[in-house]
Amino acid sequence: NIDVQIVESIDPNGPFGAKEAGEGSLSGFPGALVNAIADAMGVRVTELPVTPDRLMAAIEAYEKERAA
């Protein structure tokens, strides 16, 4: 048998004593996103957040560089 118990503790650095609940697992997402865009589109976006305007600017810069 497994006896499950809840142990409450307060984090002095968190808001209202709260702790992180899993947001740390999202830390790799931005890099994965821009790498997926680079793989799919052939251009690398170097600023976050990735917006349509930034993506179009990266595509236009790539095309201009390629044409030169």
Contacts in CASP RR format, 6 or more apart in sequence:
PFRMAT RR
TARGET T0000
AUTHOR 0000-0000-0000
METHOD contacts of the structure
MODEL  1
NIDVQIVESIDPNGPFGAKEAGEGSLSGFPGALVNAIADAMGVRVTELPV
TPDRLMAAIEAYEKERAA
9 19 0 8 1.000
10 17 0 8 1.000
11 17 0 8 1.000
11 18 0 8 1.000
11 19 0 8 1.000
30 48 0 8 1.000
33 50 0 8 1.000
34 44 0 8 1.000
34 45 0 8 1.000
34 46 0 8 1.000
34 48 0 8 1.000
34 50 0 8 1.000
37 43 0 8 1.000
37 44 0 8 1.000
37 45 0 8 1.000
37 50 0 8 1.000
37 55 0 8 1.000
38 44 0 8 1.000
38 45 0 8 1.000
41 55 0 8 1.000
41 59 0 8 1.000
42 62 0 8 1.000
43 55 0 8 1.000
43 58 0 8 1.000
43 59 0 8 1.000
43 61 0 8 1.000
43 62 0 8 1.000
44 58 0 8 1.000
45 54 0 8 1.000
45 55 0 8 1.000
45 58 0 8 1.000
46 58 0 8 1.000
47 54 0 8 1.000
END
